[in-house]
Amino acid sequence: MVRLVDVYKAYRIGSRYLVVLRGVSLEVERGESVAILGKSGSGKTTLLNIIAGLDRPSYGHVYVDGVDLVYLSEDELARFRRSRVSFIFQSYNLISELTALENVMLAQKARFGRTDREEALRTLRLVGLEGHANHRPHELSGGQQQRVAIAMALAKSPKLIIADEPTGALDSKTREQVLGLLLDVKDRLGTTLLVVTHDVDVARRMERIVRIRDGEIVEAGGGSRGRGGASRALPLLSRRAGRAELASAVAHATRTFSALALATSRQPGSGACGSPR
């Protein structure tokens, strides 16, 4: 479902590059639940944004549902996100003037260009909110608002759900309820679930945990729902790589970014990623 190959991400600051992701290679199977675990500044949100098509890699390839996002135009990326990916955020991102039902119908409209009230009600029923369909966000608890956000994500019939700290604003009891709901609907619908978190307890609820540190995948192992089997995270550099090796790799990437940026800027329709064709 998701495959990253030798992905770098760097931001240019004056004459220098800040390298945020360093040679990340990763595979996520269809229908799998995976936690991307890391501290603030580790690169986990940048990695999520690249997988979601919200940002482009500086180098490497990003395959989602068989599509290499590197070669898509901005309009094609927008259509891709609208049709195949749903997002769940810590801040819920509900429209305060709309009811729970109307928020779900808004998600339908964005995905399909039309609304279906009965289907929206069925989606709210799936997340246990059929009795709160006409409530606005301020009339709902934090856990209930997150359930509406999950219903909005499901309303798009996504292939991939990306959740960025989805339980960060919830108490421990509500956190467990929301995580259980996410995993339940993932299993029912066969959707792939990626959860970005700094919380080890949240990560352990997933089938697999991928740890990221300083822009590198340093470990991949099973969570409490793990399927077992060998790790599918394939870092370019191991966590034991010496400073000289790391510095050499970053320097090589920086030179590559500069050369490829010049080359791709002259190619009509090419992205800013600088990936080799």
C-alpha positions as CSV (number, residue, x, y, z in Angstrom):
1,M,0.0,0.0,0.0
2,V,2.8,2.4,1.0
3,R,6.4,2.1,-0.2
4,L,9.1,4.7,0.3
5,V,12.5,4.2,-1.4
6,D,15.6,6.2,-0.3
7,V,13.6,9.3,0.6
8,Y,15.4,12.5,1.6
9,K,13.9,15.8,2.6
10,A,15.9,18.9,2.9
11,Y,15.0,22.6,3.3
12,R,17.3,25.2,2.0
13,I,18.3,27.9,4.5
14,G,20.5,30.5,2.8
15,S,23.5,28.6,1.2
16,R,22.9,25.5,3.4
17,Y,20.5,22.6,3.6
18,L,18.7,21.4,6.7
19,V,18.3,17.6,6.1
20,V,15.1,16.4,7.9
21,L,14.8,12.9,6.4
22,R,17.8,10.8,5.5
23,G,17.5,7.9,3.2
24,V,14.2,6.6,4.5
25,S,12.9,3.3,3.0
26,L,9.7,1.8,4.4
27,E,6.9,-0.5,3.4
28,V,3.4,-0.7,4.8
29,E,1.1,-3.5,3.7
30,R,-2.5,-3.0,2.7
31,G,-4.8,-3.2,5.7
32,E,-1.9,-2.9,8.2
33,S,-1.9,-0.6,11.2
34,V,1.5,1.1,11.7
35,A,2.7,3.6,14.3
36,I,5.4,6.1,13.4
37,L,6.9,6.8,16.8
38,G,9.4,9.6,17.5
39,K,10.1,12.7,19.6
40,S,9.4,16.2,18.5
41,G,11.8,17.2,15.8
42,S,12.5,13.6,14.8
43,G,11.0,14.0,11.3
44,K,7.9,12.0,11.8
45,T,5.4,14.7,10.8
46,T,7.5,15.5,7.7
47,L,7.4,11.8,6.8
48,L,3.6,11.7,7.3
49,N,3.2,14.8,5.0
50,I,5.3,13.2,2.3
51,I,3.3,9.9,2.4
52,A,0.1,12.0,2.3
53,G,1.2,14.0,-0.7
54,L,1.1,17.2,1.3
55,D,4.9,17.7,0.8
56,R,7.4,16.4,-1.8
57,P,10.6,14.6,-1.1
58,S,13.9,16.3,-2.1
59,Y,15.1,12.9,-3.4
60,G,13.6,9.4,-3.6
61,H,10.3,7.7,-4.5
62,V,7.0,7.6,-2.7
63,Y,4.5,4.9,-3.8
64,V,0.9,5.0,-2.4
65,D,-1.6,2.5,-3.7
66,G,0.6,1.8,-6.7
67,V,1.1,5.5,-7.6
68,D,4.5,7.2,-7.4
69,L,3.5,10.6,-6.0
70,V,6.9,12.1,-7.1
71,Y,5.6,12.4,-10.7
72,L,2.2,13.9,-9.9
73,S,1.4,17.6,-10.6
74,E,-0.1,19.7,-7.8
75,D,-3.6,19.2,-9.2
76,E,-3.1,15.5,-9.5
77,L,-1.8,15.4,-5.9
78,A,-4.9,17.2,-4.8
79,R,-7.2,14.7,-6.6
80,F,-5.1,11.8,-5.1
81,R,-5.5,13.1,-1.6
82,R,-9.2,13.7,-2.1
83,S,-10.0,10.3,-3.5
84,R,-7.6,7.9,-1.5
85,V,-6.5,9.5,1.7
86,S,-8.3,10.7,4.9
87,F,-6.7,12.6,7.7
88,I,-7.5,12.7,11.4
89,F,-5.8,15.4,13.5
90,Q,-5.4,16.1,17.2
91,S,-7.4,19.3,16.9
92,Y,-10.4,17.5,15.2
93,N,-10.8,20.2,12.5
94,L,-14.6,20.3,12.6
95,I,-16.6,23.2,11.2
96,S,-18.0,24.8,14.4
97,E,-21.2,26.1,12.7
98,L,-22.2,22.7,11.3
99,T,-23.7,19.7,13.1
100,A,-22.0,16.4,13.4
101,L,-24.1,15.1,10.5
102,E,-23.4,18.2,8.4
103,N,-19.7,17.8,9.0
104,V,-19.8,14.2,7.7
105,M,-21.9,15.3,4.7
106,L,-19.3,18.0,4.0
107,A,-16.6,15.3,3.8
108,Q,-18.9,13.4,1.4
109,K,-19.2,16.5,-0.8
110,A,-15.5,17.0,-0.9
111,R,-14.9,13.3,-2.0
112,F,-17.8,12.5,-4.3
113,G,-19.2,15.9,-5.3
114,R,-22.6,15.0,-3.7
115,T,-24.1,14.2,-0.3
116,D,-26.0,11.2,1.0
117,R,-27.8,11.9,4.3
118,E,-28.7,8.2,5.0
119,E,-25.1,7.1,4.4
120,A,-23.8,9.9,6.6
121,L,-26.1,8.7,9.4
122,R,-24.9,5.1,8.9
123,T,-21.3,6.4,9.3
124,L,-22.2,8.2,12.5
125,R,-23.8,5.0,13.7
126,L,-20.6,3.2,13.0
127,V,-18.7,5.4,15.4
128,G,-21.5,5.4,18.0
129,L,-22.8,8.9,17.5
130,E,-26.2,8.3,15.9
131,G,-27.8,10.1,18.9
132,H,-25.6,13.2,18.4
133,A,-26.1,13.8,14.7
134,N,-27.7,17.2,15.2
135,H,-25.2,18.4,17.8
136,R,-22.6,21.1,17.0
137,P,-19.0,20.6,18.1
138,H,-19.3,22.8,21.2
139,E,-22.1,20.5,22.4
140,L,-19.8,17.5,22.2
141,S,-17.0,16.2,24.4
142,G,-13.5,15.9,23.1
143,G,-13.9,12.2,22.5
144,Q,-17.1,12.7,20.7
145,Q,-15.6,15.4,18.5
146,Q,-12.8,13.0,17.6
147,R,-15.4,10.4,16.7
148,V,-17.0,12.9,14.3
149,A,-13.5,13.4,12.8
150,I,-13.2,9.7,12.3
151,A,-16.7,9.5,10.7
152,M,-15.6,12.3,8.4
153,A,-12.5,10.3,7.4
154,L,-14.6,7.2,6.8
155,A,-17.1,9.1,4.7
156,K,-14.5,9.4,2.0
157,S,-14.1,5.6,1.7
158,P,-10.3,6.0,1.9
159,K,-7.7,3.5,1.0
160,L,-5.4,5.1,3.6
161,I,-6.1,6.8,6.9
162,I,-3.4,9.0,8.4
163,A,-3.8,10.1,12.0
164,D,-1.5,12.7,13.4
165,E,-1.5,12.5,17.2
166,P,-5.2,11.6,17.2
167,T,-5.5,11.1,20.9
168,G,-3.1,13.8,22.1
169,A,-5.9,16.0,23.5
170,L,-7.8,13.2,25.2
171,D,-7.8,11.7,28.7
172,S,-6.5,8.1,29.1
173,K,-10.0,6.5,29.2
174,T,-11.2,8.4,26.1
175,R,-7.9,7.7,24.3
176,E,-8.5,3.9,24.7
177,Q,-12.0,4.2,23.4
178,V,-10.9,6.2,20.3
179,L,-8.0,3.9,19.6
180,G,-10.3,0.9,19.9
181,L,-12.7,2.5,17.5
182,L,-10.0,3.4,14.9
183,L,-8.7,-0.2,14.9
184,D,-12.2,-1.7,14.8
185,V,-13.2,0.3,11.7
186,K,-9.8,-0.4,10.2
187,D,-10.4,-4.1,10.5
188,R,-14.0,-3.9,9.3
189,L,-13.2,-1.9,6.2
190,G,-9.7,-3.2,5.4
191,T,-8.3,0.3,5.4
192,T,-4.6,0.9,6.0
193,L,-3.9,3.0,9.1
194,L,-0.8,5.1,9.8
195,V,-0.7,6.8,13.2
196,V,2.0,9.4,14.0
197,T,2.6,9.7,17.7
198,H,5.2,10.3,20.5
199,D,3.2,8.2,22.9
200,V,4.6,4.6,23.3
201,D,1.2,3.4,24.7
202,V,-0.6,4.5,21.6
203,A,2.1,3.0,19.3
204,R,1.8,-0.4,21.1
205,R,-1.8,-0.7,20.0
206,M,-0.8,-0.9,16.4
207,E,0.4,-4.0,14.5
208,R,3.8,-2.6,13.9
209,I,5.9,0.2,15.3
210,V,8.4,2.2,13.2
211,R,10.7,4.4,15.3
212,I,12.3,7.5,13.7
213,R,15.2,9.5,15.2
214,D,17.0,12.4,13.6
215,G,15.3,11.7,10.2
216,E,16.2,8.0,10.1
217,I,14.2,4.9,10.7
218,V,16.2,3.3,13.5
219,E,13.9,0.4,14.5
220,A,10.8,-1.4,13.3
221,G,9.0,-4.0,15.4
222,G,5.6,-5.4,16.3
223,G,3.1,-3.7,18.5
224,S,0.5,-5.5,20.7
225,R,-1.4,-6.5,17.6
226,G,1.7,-7.4,15.6
227,R,1.6,-9.9,12.8
228,G,5.1,-11.0,13.3
229,G,7.6,-11.6,10.6
230,A,10.7,-9.7,9.5
231,S,10.9,-6.0,9.7
232,R,10.0,-4.1,6.5
233,A,11.8,-0.9,7.4
234,L,15.0,-0.7,5.4
235,P,17.1,2.3,6.5
236,L,19.9,3.5,4.2
237,L,22.1,4.0,7.3
238,S,21.9,1.9,10.4
239,R,21.6,3.6,13.8
240,R,25.2,2.5,14.4
241,A,26.5,4.4,11.4
242,G,29.5,6.5,12.3
243,R,29.6,10.3,12.0
244,A,31.8,10.2,9.0
245,E,29.5,7.8,7.1
246,L,26.5,10.0,8.0
247,A,28.2,13.2,7.0
248,S,29.2,11.7,3.7
249,A,25.7,10.6,3.0
250,V,24.2,14.0,3.9
251,A,26.9,15.7,1.8
252,H,26.1,13.4,-1.1
253,A,22.4,14.1,-0.8
254,T,23.0,17.9,-0.7
255,R,25.0,17.7,-3.9
256,T,22.3,15.5,-5.5
257,F,19.5,18.0,-4.5
258,S,21.4,20.9,-6.1
259,A,22.1,19.0,-9.3
260,L,18.6,17.5,-9.6
261,A,16.9,20.7,-8.7
262,L,18.6,22.4,-11.7
263,A,17.8,19.5,-14.0
264,T,14.1,19.1,-13.0
265,S,13.5,22.8,-13.1
266,R,14.0,22.7,-16.8
267,Q,11.6,19.8,-17.4
268,P,8.0,20.7,-18.0
269,G,5.6,19.2,-15.5
270,S,8.4,17.9,-13.2
271,G,8.0,18.2,-9.5
272,A,10.4,19.6,-6.9
273,C,11.4,16.3,-5.6
274,G,14.5,15.7,-7.7
275,S,13.9,12.0,-8.0
276,P,15.8,10.2,-10.8
277,R,13.6,9.0,-13.7
